[in-house]
Amino acid sequence: MKTNFKINHSNPIPLYYQLRQQIRNNILDGLWPDGSEVPSEPKLAKELGLSRATVKQAYDGLVNEGLLIRKQGRGSFVRYQQSEFNIIQEPNFYQKMDSLGAKQVSKIIESGYLPADSHIARKLNIEPGEEVCYFKRVRQIDDIPSIIQTVFIRKEYATNLLETDLASISFHRYIEETVGVSLNCFDMMINAIILDSYECKLFKLKQPIPGFRFHTIYWNNDIPVIYNERIFRGENLHLALKFSFSKDAEATPQINTFGVYKNSK
């Protein structure tokens, strides 16, 4: 595996940081593909004239990001299988994965009806204590636990939903096709997070890595129908914003917009 790294010892940027950035770029650009073994720390330290501690610090950062994995007695390997998710045009991530031929299965953690706390009540514009349909599941994509999904649906839109196969159902499709209600608007907010111990357990991770928490409200006109919280493993998801516009001064710009968040009262 070629490195071709250039480390500037006179640069004020720390040496470990320079190395980590270049390794990360090789992984993200596909030069070091998923599953490939990376140079050992002693070998890379000798090649670049760095201390082993410096190389270890760079590798540690990439392990914490989820881009490298250490296998005892075998070495360090790239772990990078990402899916591109256009957060503007593709609110239904699972439909996108279906179109790419990904194998998807889910494990139901919990389901039922529960009284809405103040947070859920605000999201769904209902009174605290009103019952909502609820389920939590872990979705696997190509045999990798990738998404923890928690869904809250206004009770009047969830008739017989809990009697269906929650492991495989698309609630978006169920609401539109079975209930007959169009979900024609959605609000989305995204937070960068570090996965906690419970989330790591569900993802079968041995140590915390970065992730994303998506908060999405699906609307039927002015009525919030569904509040959906999804936690994505950070190393498995690439967020994308795609813009298109014309340089013709007389043309109307066609630009996707993102970032408008409608708060429920």
N, C-alpha and C positions, 0 to 999 in steps of 0.2 A: 504494500500500500504506500503510494507516494505521499509525501508531506509537503515539500516545497514551502515550508513556513519561513517567514522572515520576522525575526525578533530584533527589535531595535533597543539595545541596552542603554542608550542615552536618552530614550524617550521617557517623559514623565509618567506615561501610562504604565502601570505595574506589569511586570513580565508575565505573570500568570494570566492577567486579563488579556494581553495581546494574544497569547497562545489560545486561550479559551475562545476568543472571538473567531480566530482562524479555523479552529477545529469545528466550531458551530457552523461556520459558513460552508465548510466542506460537506457537513451532514445535510444542511438545508438545501444545498445545491445538488445533492445526489451524488457527489463525488465519492463519498463514503456511504454506501447503501446500507439499508437496514439489515442487521444480522452480521455485518462484516466485523472482523476483529481489528481493533485499533492497535497501534504500536504500544508496546509495554512502556511503563513509566521510565524504567532505567534506560531503555533503548532511546526513547525520545529525548530524555535529558542529555544523554551523551551526544546525540546527533545535533542538538541545538545549543549545546554549551550552557545548559541550565541545571540548577540543582533539582534533585528528584522531588524535593518538597514543593518546588514551584510547579512542576508538571502535575504532581498529585493535587495541588490546589486547583489547577485548571480542570483536571478530570473530575474532582469532587463537585465543582460547580455544574458540570454537564450531567453528572449523575443526578444531582438535585433537580435539574431541569427536566429529567426524564429522557435525555438524548443518548445517554450511555448507561449501560448496565454492567456491573462487575459480576463475574461468575468465579467463585472460589476455585482456585487451582487451574483455571483455564485462561483467565485474562479479562479484558474489557471489550465490550461489543456495542455496536451502534444499535439503538432502538428508536427507529423513526419511521412510523407509518401514519401519515397524516391524510385527512380528508379535507378538501376545500369546502367551505360553507359560506355562501354568499348571504350575509345576514339581511340584505335588503330584499332580494328576489326569492329566497328560498326559506321561508319560516318553517316549513315542514322538512326538517333534516332527514327524517326516516324515508320519506318519499324520494328524496335525493339519493340516499344510499340504495334504495331499491332500483333506481334507474341505472346505477353503476354496477348492479349485480352483486352487491354485498350480501353476505349471509347474516341475517339478523334474528336473534332470539332474545327473549326477556325472561327475567325471574321476578315474580311478584313478591315484594317484601311485606306489604300491608295493604288492606283495602277496606272500605266500609263507608258509613256516614258518620260525620262528626260535627259538633257545633263550631261554627266559624269563630276564631279569635278575632281580635280587633284588626290585626294585620290582614288576614284573609278577607274580612268583611269590607275593609277599605278597597281592596283590589277588585272585589266583585260587586261593590256598591250595594251591599246588603246590611242588615242589622247584625251586630255581634250576637252569637248564640244561634242564629239560623243554621239549619243543617245544610251541609254541602256534601256532595259525593267526593270521595278521596281515594287515591291509590298511589303507592310508591313502587317503582320497579327499577331494576338494573338492566340496562340494555347492552347486549353483547353484539359487536360488529366484527364479523370474521373471527369469532371465538375469543375476542378480547373484550372484557368488561369495560365499556367506554363511556356510558352515560348513566347517571343516577337521575331519575325523573320523578318528580312529585307533582301530582295534578289535582287541582281543586275545581269542581264544576258546580255551578248553581243547580240545585236539586231538580228544578223543573225541567232542566235540559238533559237529565241523566237517567231518564226512565229506562229500567231494565239493563242499564249499562253494566252493573256489577254482576249480572247473570251471564255476561258474555265472556269470551276468552281474553282477559285483560293482558295476558302475556303477549298477545300478538295484535291486539286491536289498535287501529289508529283512531284516537278519540276525535281528531279533526274530521276524518272521513265519517265516523259514526254520527257526529252531530249534524253534519251536512246531509248525509244520505239516509240515515235512519230516523233522526228527529226532524229533518227537513228544515233546518235553520242554517242560513248562510253565514259563515264567518268571514266577513268582508273587510276587516280591519284588525291590525295587531299592533301593540306597543311592545318594544323590547328594550330592556336595559341589561348591560353586561358588566359584571365585576370580575376582575382578576383576583384569584384567591390562592392560598396554599391549602391543599387538601388536608383535612384533619384525620385523626386516627380512625374514626368510624368510616369516613369516606374511603380511606386507604384500604380498610378491611373489605368493603364492598367491591372495590376495584382490584383486590388481591395484590396490592402493592406492599412492599416491605418497608418503605419509607415515604415520607411526604414529598410530593412534587407539586409544581404549579398547576392550576386549573382555571376554568372559567365557570362562573355561575350566570346563567341566562334567566332573567325574569321576563316572562311574556304573558300579556293579557290578550286574549282573542275576543273580539267584539262582533256582535250583530248590530250593525248601525250604532246606536248609542247605548247598547246594553252589553256590559262585560259578561261573557258567558263562561270563560275558562281562565283560570290562573295557573300557569305552568312554570315550574321551576326545574331547570335542568343543570346538572353539574357535569361538565366535560373534563376528561383528562387533558391536560394542556399539551402533552406530547402527541396527541392523536388528532388535534384539530387546528386547522389554519383558517383564521377569519379573513374574509375578503369583502372589500367594498369595490364595486365596479361602476365607474362613471363613464358616460358618453356625452359628447357635446360636439357642436359644429362651430367651426371658426368663421362661418359665414355671418357677417354682421347683421344680416336681415333674418337669419334663422332663429327660431326659438330654441334656447338651450334645452337639451334633454338630459337632465342631471338627476340621478337618484339622490334622495336626501335621507339622512339618518340622524337620529339624536333627539327627535321630538318625543317627549315622554308625557303621556296624558295621565295625570294623577286621578285616581278614583276618589270621590268624596266619601 
